[in-house]
Amino acid sequence: MLKLEPRPQASRAWSYGSPVLALAITVLIGMALFAALGKDPVRGLQVFFWEPIRSSYALGELLLKATPLLLIALGLAVCFRSNIWNIGAEGQFVMGAIAAGGVALLADKTTGGWIMPAVLLAGVLGGMAWAGLVALLRDRFNASEILVSLMLVYVATLVLSYLVFGPWKDPLGYNFPQTKTFEKVAQVPRLLAGSRLNLGLPLALAAAAALWVFLFRTRAGFALLVGGLAPAAARYAGFSSRRTLWTALLISGGAAGLAGALEVAGPVGQLTPYVPVGYGFAAIIVAFVGRLHPVGMVFSAVLMSMLYIGGELAQSRLGLPKSLTGVFQGLLLFTLLACDTLIAYRLRWVHRAPALKKGH
């Protein structure tokens, strides 16, 4: 029989191999799911993993969706490494989008190029302000950052709905709940003609490089890592847990807010009630599949983007429900959690002795 037994020390090989195994198991379960729904499993896999990269335009769309996922995941990784559980990045994403949209609406045809940096900065500050509420309540009243950040997601969504149904509603928009389309000068510049891929991608990659330097080459980053791994040792070394709390949440909120700004000032081009699409929650999976490491999260963001696009294509081309994207995301997370068992435990084949008969 197979038996799980503790390893003398955590397996470094399985810490990298576990996400690969989890993806393989997710693909196998996905094929079984396609077959159960009466669809060709090979065609289903093609829609999810080949269609998003088959052309330059498709590749641009893939990287476009990966950009906000990567940015939010980078910020969440700072929190999770610090043992601070920010689950409400979706709300910070929305508030960043609202703040950026408010600045973008100030632009007209005479506005100069300064508006674009102002839009992005407003998004960062909006996300930081929303995460700052979480830090304040945790710092002053020891409120759970999990519950507070999660509940603030719904508040942010309601604020967005109030604005697009009310004071910011486009009077020429045929009564649709949306703002007017932002002026060209207030939109994120595109990188390539014929593609929606924009300046957000190099910004996200630069953020990943900056996070690597911050975490592994600075004293402040070291303090965050120590505070997350060994809080008692961090206090003994003189690292402030309060500073860690505020730093981690503000960085995380700022990253999510920037992602929101890039989304509304990029492919969306206006504020609508449909800005929240779950990037803040999907980025949690991105962070853990990427092992909370900036380089790993670059690849996991691309993978999660594939699942988003694949789900949309499966809906339109195969007639499958929209919820299939969430199913694959959930499968990936649960199989990863299961496979992570192999980091601390190993499977061993144990021969069971034959049972003795009565009378012997």
DODO-84191 format. One record per residue: residue in three letters; x, y, z of N, C-alpha, C in turn. Coordinates in pm, whole numbers, plus 50000, padded with zeros to 5 digits. Atoms other than C-alpha are relative to their C-alpha. Layout:
DODO-84191
SITE  res   n_px   n_py   n_pz  ca_px  ca_py  ca_pz   c_px   c_py   c_pz
SITE  ALA      X      Y      Z      X      Y      Z      X      Y      Z
...
END
This chain:
DODO-84191
SITE  res   n_px   n_py   n_pz  ca_px  ca_py  ca_pz   c_px   c_py   c_pz
SITE  MET  50084  49882  50000  50000  50000  50000  50088  50125  50000
SITE  LEU  49928  49873  49999  50104  50364  49953  49977  50071  50132
SITE  LYS  50008  49932  49871  50179  50562  50265  50074  50133  49992
SITE  LEU  49934  49870  49990  50259  50928  50325  50084  50004  50125
SITE  GLU  49915  49985  49883  50554  50983  50551  50075  50132  49992
SITE  PRO  49934  49869  49999  50718  51310  50660  50142  49992  49944
SITE  ARG  49863  49990  50049  51036  51414  50482  50088  50059  50110
SITE  PRO  49909  49937  49903  51344  51502  50692  50006  50151  49983
SITE  GLN  50006  49857  50029  51333  51842  50522  49918  50020  49872
SITE  ALA  50087  49970  50113  51111  52012  50267  50075  49978  49868
SITE  SER  49940  50029  50130  51176  51904  49908  50002  50125  49913
SITE  ARG  49988  49884  50089  51309  52187  49695  49952  49966  49859
SITE  ALA  50041  50041  50134  51244  51989  49377  49848  50004  49987
SITE  TRP  50145  50003  50008  50876  51940  49457  49939  50138  50018
SITE  SER  50054  49864  49989  50833  52308  49547  49984  50063  49862
SITE  TYR  50012  49953  50138  50889  52373  49175  49919  49902  49915
SITE  GLY  50070  50100  50079  50746  52047  49045  49852  49992  50030
SITE  SER  50141  50009  49961  50417  52072  49233  49907  50078  49907
SITE  PRO  50090  49930  50093  50264  52346  49009  49990  49931  49864
SITE  VAL  50003  50070  50129  50362  52147  48698  49909  49878  50008
SITE  LEU  50085  50116  49981  50200  51832  48835  49854  50042  50015
SITE  ALA  50137  49951  49981  49893  52033  48941  49937  50039  49867
SITE  LEU  50051  49962  50132  49857  52172  48587  49967  49876  49919
SITE  ALA  50024  50123  50075  49887  51824  48437  49872  49931  50048
SITE  ILE  50121  50064  49946  49619  51686  48670  49877  50081  49961
SITE  THR  50112  49914  50041  49396  51987  48593  49962  49975  49856
SITE  VAL  50027  50028  50141  49431  51917  48221  49928  49866  49985
SITE  LEU  50064  50132  50009  49339  51549  48270  49855  50006  50048
SITE  ILE  50137  49986  49951  49034  51638  48479  49917  50081  49902
SITE  GLY  50070  49919  50099  48943  51902  48222  49958  49917  49879
SITE  MET  50036  50087  50113  48952  51642  47943  49881  49912  50036
SITE  ALA  50114  50082  49956  48721  51419  48145  49872  50084  50007
SITE  LEU  50116  49911  49991  48492  51717  48203  49944  50030  49861
SITE  PHE  50045  49977  50138  48478  51794  47829  49924  49878  49948
SITE  ALA  50065  50123  50047  48392  51431  47756  49863  49982  50065
SITE  ALA  50127  50014  49929  48120  51432  48023  49895  50096  49945
SITE  LEU  50091  49901  50056  47968  51742  47860  49970  49973  49852
SITE  GLY  50027  50036  50138  47964  51568  47523  50084  50075  49898
SITE  LYS  49912  49926  50090  48250  51771  47372  50130  49922  49977
SITE  ASP  49873  50064  50033  48570  51657  47204  50108  50054  50094
SITE  PRO  49897  49952  49906  48842  51673  47476  50118  50067  49932
SITE  VAL  49886  49941  50071  49116  51744  47223  49965  50140  49951
SITE  ARG  50044  49868  50045  48915  52032  47076  49990  50096  50118
SITE  GLY  50009  49916  49881  48852  52161  47427  50136  50050  50044
SITE  LEU  49865  49958  49964  49223  52164  47509  50058  50097  49898
SITE  GLN  49952  49908  50104  49295  52331  47177  49946  50140  50022
SITE  VAL  50061  49869  49974  49052  52611  47264  50068  50069  50118
SITE  PHE  49942  49940  49881  49215  52664  47602  50148  50032  49986
SITE  PHE  49855  49986  49995  49583  52624  47526  50066  50031  49864
SITE  TRP  49939  49969  50129  49636  52673  47150  49943  50126  49940
SITE  GLU  50063  49882  50059  49385  52934  47036  50056  50132  50055
SITE  PRO  49949  49872  49948  49521  53203  47275  50139  50039  49951
SITE  ILE  49865  49966  50045  49867  53185  47112  50019  49975  49850
SITE  ARG  49984  50043  50138  49794  53091  46751  50031  50116  49905
SITE  SER  49972  49886  50087  49834  53445  46609  50057  50114  50084
SITE  SER  49943  49886  49928  50004  53772  46699  49892  50078  50074
SITE  TYR  50109  49928  49932  49668  53932  46780  49955  49923  50124
SITE  ALA  50039  50082  49886  49571  53639  47005  50103  50008  50111
SITE  LEU  49894  49989  49900  49908  53658  47178  49993  50134  50072
SITE  GLY  50015  49870  49938  49855  54029  47237  49886  50002  50100
SITE  GLU  50113  50008  49907  49515  53958  47396  50036  49920  50125
SITE  LEU  49955  50082  49888  49675  53691  47613  50082  50083  50098
SITE  LEU  49915  49919  49914  49939  53931  47744  49924  50118  50059
SITE  LEU  50081  49890  49948  49680  54206  47783  49926  49958  50126
SITE  LYS  50069  50050  49882  49480  53993  48028  50097  49960  50109
SITE  ALA  49901  50041  49899  49795  53869  48199  50053  50119  50078
SITE  THR  49941  49882  49936  49903  54226  48282  49935  50033  50134
SITE  PRO  50058  49971  49869  49647  54306  48557  50015  49884  50097
SITE  LEU  49981  50115  49912  49673  53952  48693  50139  50000  50063
SITE  LEU  49864  49996  49950  50050  53988  48726  50018  50113  50101
SITE  LEU  49985  49887  49908  50035  54332  48886  49936  49973  50135
SITE  ILE  50069  50027  49873  49778  54228  49146  50072  49890  50077
SITE  ALA  49931  50111  49933  49962  53903  49219  50130  50045  50064
SITE  LEU  49875  49950  49942  50289  54088  49276  49974  50068  50135
SITE  GLY  50034  49935  49875  50124  54304  49540  49954  49901  50106
SITE  LEU  50047  50100  49904  49951  54007  49701  50116  49917  50055
SITE  ALA  49886  50078  49955  50281  53820  49718  50072  50070  50115
SITE  VAL  49937  49925  49891  50423  54098  49938  49922  49976  50129
SITE  CYS  50083  50024  49882  50129  54056  50176  50014  49858  50051
SITE  PHE  49998  50139  49958  50133  53678  50180  50135  49961  50058
SITE  ARG  49868  50027  49944  50508  53664  50236  50016  50061  50139
SITE  SER  49995  49934  49869  50452  53896  50533  49898  49944  50097
SITE  ASN  50104  50063  49918  50178  53669  50672  49882  50094  50023
SITE  ILE  50116  49910  49996  49915  53935  50599  49909  49957  49885
SITE  TRP  50088  50065  50097  49611  53794  50421  49901  50099  49940
SITE  ASN  50082  49906  50074  49477  54054  50185  49920  49923  49895
SITE  ILE  50085  50077  50091  49186  53877  50018  49916  50094  49912
SITE  GLY  50087  49906  50069  49019  54194  49890  50066  50084  49893
SITE  ALA  49934  49924  50106  49247  54298  49606  49902  50042  49890
SITE  GLU  50100  49964  50100  48939  54302  49384  49941  50138  50031
SITE  GLY  50051  49869  49962  48806  54599  49581  50100  50110  49975
SITE  GLN  49895  49902  50025  49138  54780  49556  50017  50024  49850
SITE  PHE  50000  49988  50146  49138  54711  49183  49888  50093  49954
SITE  VAL  50115  49918  50039  48791  54867  49153  50020  50145  50042
SITE  MET  49981  49862  49954  48880  55172  49362  50110  50070  49921
SITE  GLY  49898  49943  50088  49194  55224  49154  49940  50039  49866
SITE  ALA  50067  49969  50126  48976  55210  48843  49913  50124  50014
SITE  ILE  50087  49884  49978  48733  55463  48993  50083  50128  50008
SITE  ALA  49916  49880  49986  49008  55707  49093  50062  50039  49866
SITE  ALA  49941  49972  50131  49178  55675  48754  49895  50054  49904
SITE  GLY  50107  49954  50088  48846  55715  48575  49957  50143  50032
SITE  GLY  50035  49863  49963  48767  56029  48773  50095  50102  49943
SITE  VAL  49901  49909  50057  49091  56190  48659  49988  50002  49847
SITE  ALA  50011  50007  50146  49048  56068  48300  49881  50080  49949
SITE  LEU  50119  49925  50043  48703  56230  48284  50024  50151  49999
SITE  LEU  49968  49857  50000  48865  56568  48349  50063  50045  49869
SITE  ALA  49929  49965  50124  49047  56552  48015  49902  50044  49891
SITE  ASP  50074  49962  50120  48921  56725  47705  50098  50004  49883
SITE  LYS  49916  50003  50120  49061  56779  47358  50120  50094  50009
SITE  THR  49888  49908  49983  49295  57055  47483  50098  49954  50107
SITE  THR  49916  50046  49890  49447  56852  47768  50133  49946  49947
SITE  GLY  49867  50043  50040  49819  56783  47748  50030  49857  50041
SITE  GLY  49960  50138  49972  50007  56456  47781  50022  49970  50146
SITE  TRP  49980  50024  49857  50050  56504  48157  49886  49919  50062
SITE  ILE  50117  50064  49942  49703  56354  48210  50020  49849  50015
SITE  MET  49983  50145  49994  49818  55997  48138  50073  49956  50127
SITE  PRO  49938  50035  49871  50069  55978  48429  49910  50031  50118
SITE  ALA  50091  49966  49891  49809  56151  48646  49892  49893  50018
SITE  VAL  50100  50106  49993  49552  55883  48560  50056  49878  50071
SITE  LEU  49938  50117  49939  49791  55603  48654  50031  50024  50148
SITE  LEU  49970  49967  49861  49900  55780  48973  49872  50000  50084
SITE  ALA  50128  50001  49929  49536  55830  49072  49956  49856  50029
SITE  GLY  50034  50140  49977  49479  55457  49028  50080  49940  50114
SITE  VAL  49914  50051  49892  49774  55373  49252  49952  50053  50136
SITE  LEU  50042  49940  49873  49656  55617  49522  49862  49949  50042
SITE  GLY  50132  50054  49967  49298  55488  49500  50009  49862  50062
SITE  GLY  49981  50134  49944  49409  55131  49559  50068  50004  50135
SITE  MET  49931  49987  49872  49644  55236  49839  49905  50049  50109
SITE  ALA  50095  49949  49902  49366  55431  50012  49906  49890  50048
SITE  TRP  50092  50107  49963  49134  55129  50005  50071  49894  50084
SITE  ALA  49922  50093  49918  49408  54898  50137  50038  50064  50133
SITE  GLY  49969  49930  49876  49494  55165  50393  49889  49987  50103
SITE  LEU  50111  50023  49907  49147  55121  50544  50016  49865  50071
SITE  VAL  49977  50132  49942  49228  54755  50598  50113  50007  50104
SITE  ALA  49887  49987  49908  49563  54842  50757  49960  50076  50126
SITE  LEU  50042  49919  49885  49402  55105  50981  49916  49918  50097
SITE  LEU  50088  50079  49913  49134  54871  51114  50075  49885  50067
SITE  ARG  49918  50106  49939  49387  54593  51169  50093  50060  50104
SITE  ASP  49903  49938  49911  49636  54830  51334  49935  50054  50128
SITE  ARG  50063  49934  49886  49395  55019  51561  49906  49910  50079
SITE  PHE  50103  50079  49932  49128  54760  51637  50022  49850  49989
SITE  ASN  49966  50141  50018  49298  54430  51552  49891  49924  49924
SITE  ALA  50101  50066  50083  49022  54357  51299  50068  49907  49900
SITE  SER  49945  50098  50094  49077  54058  51072  50012  50063  49861
SITE  GLU  49982  49943  50133  49229  54178  50747  49932  49915  49893
SITE  ILE  50069  50086  50097  49070  53879  50572  49856  50048  49981
SITE  LEU  50141  49960  50008  48714  53983  50657  49986  50144  49952
SITE  VAL  50013  49858  50036  48770  54358  50626  50027  50021  49852
SITE  SER  49966  49980  50142  48941  54342  50287  49894  49938  49911
SITE  LEU  50102  50065  50081  48679  54099  50155  49870  50081  49998
SITE  MET  50123  49923  49995  48383  54308  50273  50011  50132  49923
SITE  LEU  49981  49874  50072  48533  54622  50123  49990  49981  49848
SITE  VAL  50022  50025  50144  48513  54455  49781  49858  50039  49962
SITE  TYR  50141  49971  50031  48135  54484  49794  49972  50149  50011
SITE  VAL  50018  49855  49987  48155  54844  49912  50053  50070  49875
SITE  ALA  49941  49939  50120  48385  54934  49621  49911  49979  49878
SITE  THR  50089  50029  50114  48150  54765  49374  49875  50088  50005
SITE  LEU  50117  49914  49986  47856  54961  49513  50033  50146  49968
SITE  VAL  49958  49864  50034  48050  55288  49487  50007  50016  49848
SITE  LEU  49991  49996  50146  48123  55209  49122  49861  50006  49938
SITE  SER  50137  50000  50055  47756  55131  49054  49932  50134  50022
SITE  TYR  50061  49869  49973  47645  55455  49220  50049  50104  49901
SITE  LEU  49944  49897  50088  47880  55661  49004  49955  49983  49856
SITE  VAL  50033  50017  50141  47803  55502  48668  49849  50003  49975
SITE  PHE  50145  49986  50013  47428  55493  48734  49954  50142  50035
SITE  GLY  50039  49869  49951  47435  55843  48881  50082  50115  49943
SITE  PRO  49937  49874  50040  47663  56149  48868  50097  49990  49883
SITE  TRP  49904  50011  50110  47919  56013  48619  49939  49937  49874
SITE  LYS  50065  50065  50114  47665  55861  48380  50006  50089  49877
SITE  ASP  49989  49925  50126  47714  55967  48019  49861  50048  49955
SITE  PRO  50132  49952  50041  47420  56194  47927  49967  49967  49855
SITE  LEU  50023  50036  50140  47467  56093  47563  50015  49849  49978
SITE  GLY  49976  50144  50008  47498  55723  47640  49876  49916  49989
SITE  TYR  50125  50074  50021  47136  55624  47564  49956  49925  50126
SITE  ASN  50044  50050  49868  47073  55563  47936  50074  49874  50044
SITE  PHE  49919  50112  49953  47337  55290  47961  50082  50044  50121
SITE  PRO  49923  49964  49881  47516  55281  48300  50150  49999  49972
SITE  GLN  49859  49990  50035  47856  55398  48184  50038  50148  49989
SITE  THR  49951  49864  50020  48071  55709  48170  50024  50021  49851
SITE  LYS  49961  49976  50139  48164  55876  47847  50135  49935  49975
SITE  THR  49871  50057  50037  48457  55726  47661  50110  50103  50026
SITE  PHE  49890  49909  49967  48785  55875  47781  50063  50056  49872
SITE  GLU  49928  49940  50112  48968  56112  47553  50126  49919  49969
SITE  LYS  49884  50077  50043  49253  55961  47355  50124  50030  50084
SITE  VAL  49882  49961  49924  49510  56155  47555  50000  49939  50139
SITE  ALA  50010  50059  49866  49382  55993  47877  50001  49848  49996
SITE  GLN  49997  50145  50012  49409  55637  47743  50144  49951  49991
SITE  VAL  49865  50058  49997  49709  55409  47784  50048  49975  49858
SITE  PRO  49950  50021  50138  49926  55412  47469  50019  49853  49966
SITE  ARG  49983  50137  50046  49927  55092  47267  50143  49977  49950
SITE  LEU  49863  50033  50039  50251  54912  47191  50012  49969  49851
SITE  LEU  49993  50045  50139  50166  54772  46848  49873  50041  49926
SITE  ALA  50117  49971  50084  49937  54877  46565  49924  49871  49974
SITE  GLY  50083  50117  50024  49647  54637  46522  49989  49908  50119
SITE  SER  50010  50080  49878  49674  54509  46878  49959  50090  50114
SITE  ARG  50041  49923  49884  49518  54620  47205  50105  49999  50111
SITE  LEU  49894  50006  49900  49837  54539  47396  50058  50139  50021
SITE  ASN  49960  49863  49972  49948  54856  47571  50119  50008  50094
SITE  LEU  49883  49972  49916  50210  55014  47795  49995  49927  50133
SITE  GLY  50012  50071  49873  50077  54814  48090  50094  49881  50011
SITE  LEU  49914  50118  49995  50283  54509  47994  50141  50033  50046
SITE  PRO  49866  49968  49949  50629  54669  48028  49996  50053  50143
SITE  LEU  50012  49954  49862  50507  54839  48347  49990  49881  50097
SITE  ALA  50015  50117  49914  50405  54501  48492  50132  49923  50011
SITE  LEU  49871  50070  49996  50737  54340  48395  50102  50079  50082
SITE  ALA  49911  49917  49918  50924  54635  48547  49965  49986  50147
SITE  ALA  50043  50019  49861  50718  54591  48864  50049  49867  50055
SITE  ALA  49949  50130  49956  50817  54223  48878  50149  50008  50032
SITE  ALA  49856  49982  49975  51186  54318  48850  50023  50081  50127
SITE  ALA  49985  49916  49881  51144  54589  49114  49967  49922  50126
SITE  LEU  50036  50079  49883  50974  54346  49351  50111  49902  50035
SITE  TRP  49889  50092  49973  51259  54096  49310  50112  50072  50074
SITE  VAL  49895  49922  49934  51509  54365  49404  49957  50034  50143
SITE  PHE  50050  49960  49867  51291  54482  49696  50004  49884  50098
SITE  LEU  50010  50113  49908  51237  54136  49843  50135  49939  50035
SITE  PHE  49878  50078  49981  51582  53989  49799  50129  50082  50006
SITE  ARG  49879  49918  50001  51821  54284  49788  49990  50125  50088
SITE  THR  50013  49883  49913  51691  54540  50041  49969  49957  50143
SITE  ARG  50026  50030  49859  51670  54554  50418  49851  49996  50029
SITE  ALA  50144  49996  49978  51301  54646  50408  49934  49871  49952
SITE  GLY  50054  50125  50050  51225  54343  50194  50037  49883  50090
SITE  PHE  49957  50105  49908  51427  54121  50426  49915  50002  50127
SITE  ALA  50083  49988  49880  51228  54255  50722  49862  49940  49976
SITE  LEU  50130  50058  50032  50904  54160  50546  50006  49848  50000
SITE  LEU  49986  50145  50008  51029  53808  50476  50015  49938  50138
SITE  VAL  49979  50052  49865  51149  53755  50834  49872  50011  50081
SITE  GLY  50124  49982  49926  50827  53896  50974  49896  49896  49963
SITE  GLY  50095  50101  50041  50627  53647  50771  50039  49860  50044
SITE  LEU  49954  50134  49966  50843  53341  50842  50013  49979  50150
SITE  ALA  49975  50014  49856  50928  53408  51207  49971  50133  50070
SITE  PRO  50036  49872  49937  50738  53695  51376  50078  50028  50128
SITE  ALA  49926  49979  49875  50915  53640  51708  50143  50043  49972
SITE  ALA  49864  49963  50037  51257  53656  51544  50004  50142  49945
SITE  ALA  50005  49865  50055  51152  53972  51360  49992  50104  50112
SITE  ARG  50010  49907  49887  51053  54141  51688  50132  50007  50074
SITE  TYR  49871  50002  49930  51380  54032  51847  50104  50080  49923
SITE  ALA  49904  49927  50083  51573  54181  51553  49967  50149  49990
SITE  GLY  50037  49859  50002  51390  54511  51599  49917  50042  49881
SITE  PHE  50085  49967  50114  51171  54489  51289  49859  50030  50050
SITE  SER  50131  49957  49953  50841  54668  51337  49889  49924  49926
SITE  SER  50112  50071  50061  50535  54449  51278  49897  50100  49945
SITE  ARG  50094  49898  50047  50326  54765  51243  50044  50057  49866
SITE  ARG  49949  49949  50126  50550  54901  50969  49983  49895  49889
SITE  THR  50018  50107  50097  50537  54562  50797  49856  49996  49950
SITE  LEU  50141  50002  50035  50157  54568  50804  49966  50110  49900
SITE  TRP  50032  49887  50086  50129  54914  50652  50072  49991  49865
SITE  THR  49922  50008  50124  50406  54860  50396  49941  49897  49905
SITE  ALA  50050  50107  50084  50269  54530  50270  49864  50035  49940
SITE  LEU  50133  49970  50051  49909  54647  50241  50000  50118  49903
SITE  LEU  49995  49887  50092  49996  54978  50077  50061  49961  49866
SITE  ILE  49942  50048  50125  50219  54807  49821  49897  49917  49923
SITE  SER  50099  50086  50064  49949  54549  49752  49885  50082  49942
SITE  GLY  50109  49916  50048  49675  54810  49725  50041  50086  49882
SITE  GLY  49952  49918  50110  49886  55032  49501  50013  49921  49871
SITE  ALA  49987  50084  50120  49962  54745  49264  49863  49966  49941
SITE  ALA  50135  50030  50049  49594  54647  49243  49935  50124  49939
SITE  GLY  50055  49876  50054  49496  55011  49192  50059  50035  49865
SITE  LEU  49937  49976  50130  49747  55046  48909  49940  49908  49894
SITE  ALA  50063  50093  50094  49600  54735  48748  49861  50050  49959
SITE  GLY  50132  49946  50032  49254  54893  48772  50009  50119  49907
SITE  ALA  49981  49883  50087  49380  55215  48615  50035  49958  49859
SITE  LEU  49961  50048  50134  49542  55028  48326  49884  49934  49929
SITE  GLU  50114  50068  50062  49223  54831  48270  49900  50101  49943
SITE  VAL  50104  49907  50048  48981  55125  48246  50055  50102  49902
SITE  ALA  49940  49905  50093  49224  55358  48068  50064  49929  49882
SITE  GLY  49944  50078  50110  49333  55077  47838  49891  49938  49916
SITE  PRO  50095  50067  50089  49108  54815  47677  49854  50041  50021
SITE  VAL  50140  49964  49975  48784  54931  47846  49971  50141  49951
SITE  GLY  50014  49863  50049  48825  55305  47785  49892  50083  50067
SITE  GLN  50103  49929  49926  48548  55406  48027  49966  49919  50125
SITE  LEU  50046  50073  49882  48389  55311  48359  49863  49941  49971
SITE  THR  50128  50069  50013  48109  55055  48350  49981  49913  50125
SITE  PRO  50019  50090  49885  47950  54827  48614  50075  49868  49985
SITE  TYR  49937  50129  50026  48142  54539  48453  50152  50005  50013
SITE  VAL  49855  49993  49975  48491  54656  48552  50046  49886  50090
SITE  PRO  49957  50114  49918  48508  54396  48833  49975  49867  49927
SITE  VAL  50015  50127  50071  48572  54070  48648  50068  49885  50074
SITE  GLY  49941  50107  49919  48740  53873  48927  50150  49991  49994
SITE  TYR  49853  50005  50006  49104  53958  48856  50061  49996  50140
SITE  GLY  49944  49996  49865  49162  54031  49225  49997  49866  50070
SITE  PHE  50007  50133  49940  49051  53683  49327  50086  49900  49922
SITE  ALA  49918  50091  50081  49216  53501  49034  50148  50022  50027
SITE  ALA  49859  49970  49974  49544  53677  49122  50051  49928  50124
SITE  ILE  49958  50080  49883  49547  53486  49453  50056  49867  49952
SITE  ILE  49951  50126  50058  49582  53165  49251  50131  50024  49926
SITE  VAL  49877  49966  50072  49843  53334  49030  50118  50010  50095
SITE  ALA  49891  49981  49903  50048  53427  49336  50050  49867  50053
SITE  PHE  49956  50126  49940  50050  53077  49483  50052  49902  49896
SITE  VAL  49944  50085  50105  50101  52892  49155  50141  50047  49964
SITE  GLY  49867  49944  50026  50397  53127  49097  50093  49996  50119
SITE  ARG  49918  50018  49881  50529  53038  49443  50041  50132  50066
SITE  LEU  49975  49868  49939  50512  53404  49554  50133  50059  49956
SITE  HIS  49873  49951  50054  50822  53465  49343  49969  50081  49874
SITE  PRO  50032  49915  50117  50822  53747  49084  50012  49929  49866
SITE  VAL  49982  50068  50128  50955  53527  48804  49892  49894  49980
SITE  GLY  50104  50103  50010  50716  53241  48879  49864  50060  49971
SITE  MET  50131  49938  50022  50421  53480  48885  49983  50053  49859
SITE  VAL  50010  49959  50140  50502  53606  48536  49940  49885  49918
SITE  PHE  50049  50116  50075  50445  53254  48400  49860  49959  50043
SITE  SER  50133  50040  49953  50145  53178  48621  49894  50101  49956
SITE  ALA  50096  49901  50050  49979  53506  48512  49962  49970  49856
SITE  VAL  50028  50038  50139  50010  53397  48149  49909  49877  49996
SITE  LEU  50084  50119  49993  49861  53058  48240  49857  50036  50038
SITE  MET  50135  49961  49958  49567  53218  48421  49929  50079  49891
SITE  SER  50058  49927  50112  49515  53450  48126  49948  49903  49894
SITE  MET  50045  50104  50093  49491  53141  47905  49866  49942  50043
SITE  LEU  50125  50056  49951  49216  53005  48128  49884  50098  49979
SITE  TYR  50104  49899  50024  49023  53333  48102  49958  50000  49853
SITE  ILE  50032  49994  50142  49048  53349  47724  49941  49868  49952
SITE  GLY  50052  50130  50038  48992  52975  47686  49855  49983  50042
SITE  GLY  50139  50008  49955  48674  53001  47892  49906  50079  49912
SITE  GLU  50082  49918  50090  48544  53280  47671  49982  49932  49865
SITE  LEU  50009  50068  50129  48625  53085  47355  49914  49873  50009
SITE  ALA  50082  50121  49982  48469  52767  47494  49852  50034  50004
SITE  GLN  50138  49956  49994  48152  52962  47557  49946  50031  49860
SITE  SER  50049  49956  50131  48131  53106  47206  50011  49892  49893
SITE  ARG  49975  50097  50107  48270  52816  47000  49949  49859  50031
SITE  LEU  50043  50134  49964  48174  52507  47196  49864  49997  50070
SITE  GLY  50130  49994  49934  47854  52629  47361  50003  49957  50145
SITE  LEU  49988  50038  49860  47985  52562  47710  49970  50120  50091
SITE  PRO  50036  49888  49912  47881  52771  48013  50120  50087  50036
SITE  LYS  49896  49905  49964  48076  53079  48116  50072  49960  50128
SITE  SER  49942  50039  49871  48136  52928  48458  50116  49902  49986
SITE  LEU  49892  50095  50020  48385  52686  48301  50136  50061  50038
SITE  THR  49874  49934  49961  48662  52944  48356  50024  49985  50149
SITE  GLY  49988  50014  49856  48595  52942  48729  50026  49857  50043
SITE  VAL  49977  50141  49968  48586  52563  48730  50147  49965  49982
SITE  PHE  49859  50029  50024  48934  52542  48577  50089  50071  50101
SITE  GLN  49921  49929  49899  49067  52808  48815  49994  49927  50133
SITE  GLY  50015  50073  49874  48927  52618  49112  50074  49868  49998
SITE  LEU  49928  50127  50013  49065  52288  48984  50150  50021  50017
SITE  LEU  49857  49974  49991  49410  52440  48946  50041  50028  50143
SITE  LEU  49966  49968  49862  49403  52578  49300  49995  49876  50089
SITE  PHE  50013  50117  49912  49280  52258  49465  50103  49893  49969
SITE  THR  49896  50098  50033  49516  52032  49274  50137  50049  50047
SITE  LEU  49874  49947  49949  49801  52266  49367  50012  49975  50150
SITE  LEU  49998  50023  49856  49708  52244  49734  50027  49852  50031
SITE  ALA  49979  50143  49979  49696  51865  49706  50145  49961  49968
SITE  CYS  49864  50036  50042  50027  51840  49520  50105  50059  50094
SITE  ASP  49905  49941  49905  50195  52069  49773  50029  49909  50118
SITE  THR  49974  50098  49894  50164  51781  50019  50134  49931  49978
SITE  LEU  49876  50071  50033  50460  51624  49837  50125  50079  50038
SITE  ILE  49884  49922  49957  50684  51909  49951  50047  49956  50138
SITE  ALA  49965  50039  49862  50671  51803  50316  49987  49850  50024
SITE  TYR  50020  50144  49983  50572  51437  50267  50042  49928  49872
SITE  ARG  49969  50080  50116  50673  51158  50036  49917  49873  50002
SITE  LEU  50075  50124  50012  50486  50857  49906  50096  49882  50007
SITE  ARG  49914  50118  49984  50630  50524  50008  49914  49875  49989
SITE  TRP  50072  50126  50015  50523  50177  49905  50035  49909  50117
SITE  VAL  49980  50083  49881  50475  49965  50216  49934  49865  49976
SITE  HIS  50056  50135  50016  50429  49590  50195  49930  49960  50129
SITE  ARG  50076  50040  49882  50156  49478  50429  50018  49850  50023
SITE  ALA  49982  50140  49968  50221  49152  50607  49867  49926  49988
SITE  PRO  50127  50075  50012  49961  48881  50529  49940  49971  50138
SITE  ALA  50068  50025  49872  49701  48837  50802  50007  49853  50034
SITE  LEU  49994  50138  49954  49736  48523  51009  49860  49943  50014
SITE  LYS  50129  50066  49986  49451  48275  50996  49977  49961  50145
SITE  LYS  50034  50041  49863  49266  48184  51313  50049  49859  50024
SITE  GLY  49950  50131  49965  49416  47894  51491  50147  49983  49977
SITE  HIS  49855  50009  50024  49774  47970  51380  50073  50092  50094
END
